[in-house]
């Protein structure tokens, strides 16, 4: 009886943790749980593109029996290579079962909510392994799952960037290989699974994972543990993990590399604004249930959807305790990695130049300090600037701030170790200390109820679905490149001229000036050249009057219908 009870304990604890993280997820994302199949948290934006991906993957794989990486629904008449931007195939896989039942919105929500449960669970088990303390694991998992960074990308609909759950597995294996004396298959598998998960989720994350890991290894072997560089067991484990990850790396990377092999670089001006400042790590989330509004009113947070990197006050105190007691915890090597990774990711997240309160820090270019940096704008360049200029593919990235997720991860793990030391130091107060610590973290991160947005097709899309096949354009042309227009093609099944607006085609810049005076001969001729059949007009910009209809028909267009503020003309 006792043996059975012991055997069942790990499973019971796992179930309790899953239930715990699930309940917290529902609380942090409230009131979404009431509308999972019809609404999404936050406004409409990138989330609609990922919902479109879910619907398209279902259509391509199960209806058309083809690979889903090229879609006829976008960039009419040429089609669209989805690898032009990130695909997040693993997150899509979690959503596909629901899309098969005609519920892509439900699939999107389930996939997004799973990132909280998985992130909390994986971090919890990692820290439990390091400390032997369930409470320490629970604290670290709670903090990591509900980081303001995670919440803000969830609200922004970033299905790829919200998937932070694979990092604990990756760094569990990574640190285990570097710090444990004996070779362990567990560490190889953890590193491989974590790396595979990242590769199948976000190329942004995959690239930065490699960069941060390489810099940690450089610091570790060059300054901290030089003798370990020639340790063959370390490199064999890394090699085996890499070999196990090849299938996932191939699926995740190859389609992307085929599109971006030339590496279309961004300009320095484009990326400078996405350099994090120390203030971004110190300011609480603007949706905090107590002081979020005050932060929004008193500090510049225009880039809140990228710059929210709040590190957490109670969490950081515990992390400092863990670092201070690293010798007693027998975690000296581990904290060397944690500190190296924290500083590397912190500095890289600060991008190309020093920033404070979303503004570049400038110095007098004629001062002695200005002479060191030698630039007329007085900017203080950081290592990211030199990476931007020299490291392959580094200049493709835009939002350096996202690299801060690694600093947040190491802080969470260190905080768990700090709590474990406190619990051993005062065993009589163990439960009280643990509950208080978890409670303080939740108090520090908890948010106000989120606004919801309904996701549904328009009446005009239902009408288009019943019409013969043909390409469409939504005017003004800019709307053809908005995520909602891409989403609507799932219902209408009429391919649209647009693509995702983050990577607009040259055709947009060529067509837009030609359509400026629509309807006229120049604009209608330009639309005919694109082989379009349906011209959908937003009546807020093109009021549907008798004179307007007559002007369009005089140019050879035929008025078809007006539904809910959208009118449709055809080009015979």
N, C-alpha and C positions, 0 to 999 in steps of 0.2 A: 504493500500500500504506500509506504514511504517512498520507494523507488519510483512508482508511477507518478506520485505527486511531484517528485523532483523533476521527472522527465517532462511533465506537463507545464511546469513553472515558466520556462522560456517562452512557450507558445502563449500562455496566458498573459505574460508581460508584454509580448509583442502585440496581442490583440488589444490590451489596455492602452498601449501607446498609440496604436492606430486610431482607436476611439477618441483618445484625448486630442490628438492632432486634428482629427476630423471635426470635432466639436469646436475647437478653436478656429479652424478654417471657416466654418459656417458663421461664427461670430464676427470674425474680422471682415468677411465679405458680405455681411448682411446688408440688405435683405434679399440677396440674389437667390438664396435657396428656395424662395417662394416662386421664382420665375425662371428656372433653369433652362427651359426649352424655348423661351420667347425673348428673354432680355439678356443683356450683358452689363457688367459693372463698368461705370465710367461712360465717357462719350463715345461716339462712333468715329472710328479712324482705322488704325492698323489692324484692330481686331476683325474688321470686316474682310480684310484681305486674307487673314488666316482662316476665317470661316469659308471664304471662297475656295481656298486651297483644300479644305476638308471636303467640301462638296465636289470639287473637281477631281480629287483623288478617287473618291467613290465612283464618280461617273466614268473616269478613264479606266480604272482597274476592273470594275464589276459590270459596267454597261457596255463600254467600247472595247474592252479586252485589250488595252494597250498600256504601255508605260506612261506614267502621268507627268513626265518632265517637260512635255511640250503640249501647250493648250491652244486649240483653235478659237477659244472664246475671247482672247485678248489680242491686241495688236493686229486687228483685221486689215488686210487679208493674209498677212504673213504668218500669223501665229506667234506664240510667245514662249520662250525658254524660261521655265520657272527658276532655273539656277542663276538667272540674272540677279536675283536677290535670294535671301535665305528661305529654305524650305521647311526645316525642322521636321524631318520625316518621323522621328520617334514620337514627338508630340502629336503628330497627325495620326499615327497608328493608334494611340490611346483614344482618339476621337472617332476613328472610322466605324467601329461597331454601332455607334449611335447614328452616324450618317447613313448607314445601310437601312436604318429604319426611317429615313427621311428627316432626321433631326440634327443637321450640322451645327446649329446653335447649341444644342444640348451637348453635343460632342466637344465643341470648343470649351464650354464651361467646365465639363468634367475633366478634360485634359489640363486646363488651367488650375483647377482646384487640387488636382493630384500633385501638382508641383509643391504645394504647401505640405501635404501629408508626407510625401516622399522626402522632401528636404529635411523636415523635422525628424523623421524616423532614421534616416541615414546618418545625420549628424549626431543624433542621440546614441546610436550604436557605436559610432566611432569613439566618442568621448567615454562611453561606458567601458569600451575596450581599453582605453588609455588609463582610466582611473579605477575601474572596478566599482564605480558608484552609479547606481541608476538615477539618483537625483541629479548628479552632475551632468549625466547624459541628457536628462529631460530638460534641464536649464539650457544647455547649449543648443539642443534641438528646437526648443521654443523660440529662443532668440534668433536662430538662423532662419527658421521657417517664416517668421513674421517680421523680418527686417523691413524697415521703411523702404529700402531699395527694392525689395521683392514686391511690396505692396504697390509701389508707384509704377512698376513695369506691368504688374497685373492690371492696374486700372488703365494703363495706356494700351492694353491689348497686345503687348509684345509677347506672343506665345513662345518665341525662341529665347528671348532674354529672361523671361520669367522662369525658365527651366534651370534653376540653380541647384537642383537636387543631386546632380552627378558629381559635383566638386568634392563633397565629403568622402565619397568612395575613392575618387582619384587620389586625393591627398592622404587618405588613410593608407592606401597601398604605397604611395610615393614616400611618405615619411617612415613607414614601416620598413621598407627596403633600405633606407639610409641609416636608420637608428637601431634596428634589431640585430643582435649578434648572429642569429642563425637564419639561414635561408628558409623562407616560408612560402609554400604555394598560395596561401591565403593572400599575401600581399601582391603576388603576381596577378591573381584573378581580380582583386580589388582595383588595381591600377588599370588592368585591361577593361574591366566593366565600366569604370568611371570614364576612361578615355573614350570608349566606344559610345557611351551615353552622350558625352559632350560632342563628339563628331557627328552624331545623328540628330543633334539638336540645334547647334549654332556654330557656323564657321567663324563668326566673330569671337565666340568663347574659345573655340579650338585654337585659333591662332594666338590669342592672348594667353591661353594656358601653356602653350609651348614657350612663349617668350618669358613668362614669369617663372616657369619651371627651370628654363635654361639659366636665368639669372640667379635663381636660388642655388642651383648646382655650382655655378661659377663662384659665388661667394662662399659656399660651404666647403668646396674642395680647395679653393685658393687661400682662404683666410682662417677657416675654422677647423677643418678636419683634413689636412693635406694628405695624411697617410691613407685615408680611405679612397683616394682617387685611384689607386692601383688595386683596390679590392675587386677581384674578378667576380665574386659572388654578386656584388651590387649590379654590375653591368650585365651579367647573365640574366638576372631577374628582370631588368629593364628591357632587355632584348626579347625575352619570352613574352612579356606583357605586350610589347610592340607587335610581335608576330600574331598574338591572339586578337589584336585590335585591327588587323589589316582589313578584314571584310567590312567592318563598320567605317573605317577610314575611307575605303574605296567608295562605298555608297554615299558617304557624306561629302567627300572632298572632290572626287573626280568630276561629277557634273558641274560643280562650281568652277573648278580649274579650267575646264574646257571653254567656259564663257569668259573667265577673267584672266586667261593666261598672259595677256599683255599688261594687266595691272593698270587700270585707268586711275591715275593718281588724282587726289583732291588737292586743291590749293591750300596754302597755309591759312589764308583768310577764311576759308570755309570751316576749318577745324578748330581755330583758336578759341572760338566761343564755347566749345565743348571741353575746355580744360577745367578740371575741378579745382577748387580752392580749399584750404583748410576749413574755411567757414562752412563748406558744404558737409563736412564731417561733424561739425559741431552743432548745426541748427537742426532742431527736431522737425519731423514731417509736418507739413502745413495742414494735414488732415488729422492731426492728433486731437483726441477728443477733449482735451483740456486747454492746451495752449497753441494749438495749430493755427487758429485765426489770428492770434497775436503775432505769431511768427510771420504769417502772410502779410500782415499790416505793417510790420516794422522792418522787414528785411527784403531785399530783392530776391524773389524766387520765380522769376519769369521762366527759368529753365527747370522748374520743379520736376518735370517728367524725366529728366536725365540727371539733374544735380542733387537729387535726394540721396545722400550717402550717410545719414546720421548714424553714428557709431554706437550710441547708447551709453549713458552715464553709468548706471549700475553695472552694466556689462563690462565696461572698460575698467572699473574699479576692481572687479573680480579677476579680470585678465592681468592686471598689474600685480595682484596678490599671487596669482599663479606664476608669473614671471619671477617675482621676488623669492618665492619658495621653490623654484625649479630644482634646486639641489636636493631638498628634502623629498620632493616628489620623484626623484630619479629621472627627470625629464630635461636634463641640460641640453642634450643634442636636439631634442624635439623643439625646445624653445629657441635654439639657434636657427632652426628652419622657420619656425613661426615668425620670429622677429625679422629675419631676412625677407621672408615672403611679404610680411606686412609692410615693411619699408619700401620694398621694390614696387609693389602694387600701388601703394600710396603715392609714390613719386610719379609713376607712369600715368596714374589716373589724373594727375595734375597737368598732363598734356605737354604742350610745347613751351609754355611760358607761365610764370608765376601769376596766380589770380587770387583775388580776394573779393568776396561779395559779388561774384559774377562779372567783375571788371578786371582787366589786366593791371598788374602792379607796374608802374612806370617810374623810371629814375631819370635824372638829368643825363642825357647822352654825353654831355661835355664834362661830367664829373669823372673822378678816377674809377668809380664803379662802372659808370657807363662805358669807359674805355675797355673794360674787361669784356663786356658783352658785345661791344662794337656794333650797335645797330641804331639807326637814326630815330626809331620810335621809342627808344628807352625801355624796351621790354627786357625782362630778366628771363633768359632762356633756361630751360630745364633739360634733363637728359632726353625727354621725349622729342625735343626739337631735333637732336642729332640722330635719334632713331628714325624720325620722320624723313630725314635727308639721306639716310644710309641703308637702313635695313629693308630688304625686299618685302613688299606688300604692306609695310607699316603705314605708308602714305595712302592706302586705300581706305583705312579706317577713319571714322568721323568722330564718334563719341568716346573720347578717351576716358570719360568719367566711369564708364562701365567696368574698367579694369579694377575699380575700387572694390568690386565684389570679393576679390581675393583677400584684401585687407580685412573686410568685414568677416569673412569666413575664419581667418586665423584668430581674430579677436574673440569670436564666439567659442572656438575650441579652447583657447587659452582661459576664457572665463569659466568654462566647465571644470578645467583642471584647478583653477583657483577656488571654486566652490568645494571641490573634493577635498582640498587641503583644509578648508574651514570646518568641514564636517568631521574630518579625522581629529582636528584640533579640539573641537568641543562636541564629543559624541553624545553627551546628554541632551544637547539642544539641536540634534541633527535634523529632526523633522521640522522644527520651528524655523531654523535657519534656511532650510531648503525651500520651504513654502514661501518664506519672506523673499528670498532671492528670486524665485520664479515670479512671484507677484509683482516685485519691483520692475522686472523686465517687461511684464505685460502692461503694467501701468505706464511705462516709458514709451511703449510702442503702440498702444491701443488707439484705434481710429474711430472717427464719427461714422455713422451709417453712410454707405455709398449711394450715389445717384445711379439710377438704372436707365438704360436706353433700349428701346424695343427694336428688334431686328426683324424686318419683314419686307417682302417685295411691294412695289407700288402697283396701283391699278394698271398703269401703262405697261408694266412688265408682264402682267397676266394677259393683257391684250396682245402684246407682241408674241407671247408664247404660242398663240393660236394662228399666227401669220406664217406665210412661207419663209423659208430660209433667206437670210440676207444680212449684210453687215450694217451696223448702226453707229451713229455718232450722237453724243449728248452735247448740246450747246447751251451755254458757252463752252468752248473746247476744253477749258480747264476742268470742267466737271467730268469729262470723259476719262480723266486721269485720277479722279478721286476714288478712294477705296469703295465707297458705296456704289458707284457705277459698275465697278468690277463685280461686286457681290450680286448685283441685280441680274447679271448674265446667267447666273445659275437657274433663275426662273424663266427668263425670256428665251434662253438658248439662242440668242442673236449675238454673234460676236461683235465686240466693240472695238473702236479704233485705238482706245487708250491702253496704257500699261501702268504699272505701279508708279506713282508720281515721284518716288525717291530716285528712280532711274528713268526719267523721261527720255523718249527717243528724239532724234534730230527732227523727225517729222513734226513733232509738236511745235518746235520753234519755227519751222518753215510754214506750217499751216496757220498758226495763230494770227499773224498779221494779215493773211489773205482773207480770214473770216471776220475781220474787224468790223466790216460794214454789212454783214449779213442782214437781209437778203439783197445781194446785188449779183451782177454777172460774174464778177471775179470770184466771190465766195462760192457760188453754186457750181461754177466750173471746177474749182478746187475740190469740192466734195465729190463731183462726178469722177474726177481722176482717181479718187481713192476707192472706186468701185462700190460705193455705199448704196444701200437701199433705203434705210430708215434714218430720218433726221428727227431726233427727239429734242424738243425745245422747252427750256424752263421758262414758264410764262412770267416769272418775276422779271426776267431780262428781256423777253420777247412777248409783250402783251398781245393776246390773240384778238385782233380786231378784224373787221371785214376788209379794211384797207390792207392790213398785213397779209391776210390770206390771199387777196387778189395779187399783191406784189409777188408773193411766192409762186403762185400758179402762173403768173405771166412769165416767170423764169423757167417753167417746165416742171415745177414740183406739184405734187398732188396732196391736198389736205386729207387726212384720214380720220383723226379723232382727237378729242381733248379730254383728258382724264386727270382729275385731281391736280391741276396746275401744270400738267405736262401735255404738250400737243405734239402730234406726230405728222410729219410730211414724208412722202416717199419720192424717190428719184427713179422714175421709170427707166 
